[in-house]
């Protein structure tokens, strides 16, 4: 298949000290990175100078995992970082073009809160905000919101379907030109261009109106992370970017064709949704250097952390199973279904033990691991891009700041040399740089409907 006419879209997925589960222990990382604004300012500037489309911040509303060593009673896994929207508001003041995407759960938020915060970030940044819509996979989050148990997977997605419609409706509270601010006549806005939502549904009753003008992008870009059947259905109807984990080229192309093929059912064109699988690149100037970097990180994995991570991501109960035992069957939790299925499939396909599987996922957490020279990593990204397995990638540096520096200074110039990635931003908003259309206000969109 010939090379695509467009270019890759790239996200810089920032996790405090890096994505490898032992990154905070590595001497090149910063142990208190999660609460150091200067650390994030540096990363944002590096990513923008390299012309990344966006910064991507994940989030959860609990401490993930029970990573406390039973013998020493010492907590041994990274915890403690900024709330992402607050951080992105700070970063909006030190960047100009790069998109700012943060996670907010539809399970443990209300639509009005999400609509108001992301509309505000879009105004603060001049049209660079994106909302990563998730339904929360960690059952511990329930305990922080007056609940005894996590909502079932199907119910979480039913709530999310209604949630995103309410948020979009609130963003369309005002028409783009509603605010006349006429001092002489005393008219701050045109009441005819204010639209009260008046939503009454199964999960939400939201009258509106939103007390923020329509965002510069019309709607902040909607990103969705999840690859279950329910997740793909939600993305096909509502998402403009999807972050997914696809371990092989075959899996990636099948997922791409599946999701893109669903868009027409909702009157959408294939380019209206950008698919950005996660990629975890360990870059070395030689192959041996890259492998040594990866090996040094793997040596730092504490077994308690490895087992806990595997239990969390794969929905496994490992109690009573030694590290050298085969991976047991998933216990059927209400966590992330697609990631559970992916990890168990990898274990079965390759005959991995518990230890082998947690070592396998400790860096990329089920995403695509790439270890090699800039040319070799560019080759792999190009192959998946040209085979219609991705529209680009959400880059997950193993350590920070070093892993981002390596990708920005070594891999991106190689992609640019091949004509696969931009050398300058195309526009000033996240939508413009991703090649996404600005949504018309629903009143005008409805008036043009047949």
Buried (B, 14 or more C-beta within 10 A) or exposed (E): EEEEEEBBBBBBBBBBBBBBBBBBBBEBBBBEBBEBEEBBBBBBBBBBEBBBBBBBBBBBBBBBBEBEBEEEEEEBBBEEBBEBBEBBBBBBEEBEBBBBBBBBBBBBBBBBEBBBBBBBBBBBBBBBBBBBBBBBBBBBBBEEEEEEEBBEBEBBBBBBBBBBBBBBBBBBBBBBEBBEEEEEEEEEBBEEBBBEBEBEEEBBEBEBBBEBBBBBBBBBBBBBBBBBEBBBBBBBBBBBBBBBBBBEBEBBBEBBEEBBEBBEEEEBEBBBBBBBBBBBBBBBEEEEBBBEBBEBBBEBBBBBBBBBBBBBBBBBEBEEBEBEEBBBEBEEBBBBBBBBBBBBEBBEEEEBBBBBBBBBBBBBBBBBBBBBBBEBBBBBBBEBBBBBBBBBBBBBBBBBBBBBBBBBBBBBBBBBEBEBBBEEBBEBBBBBBBBBEBBBBBEEEEEEEE
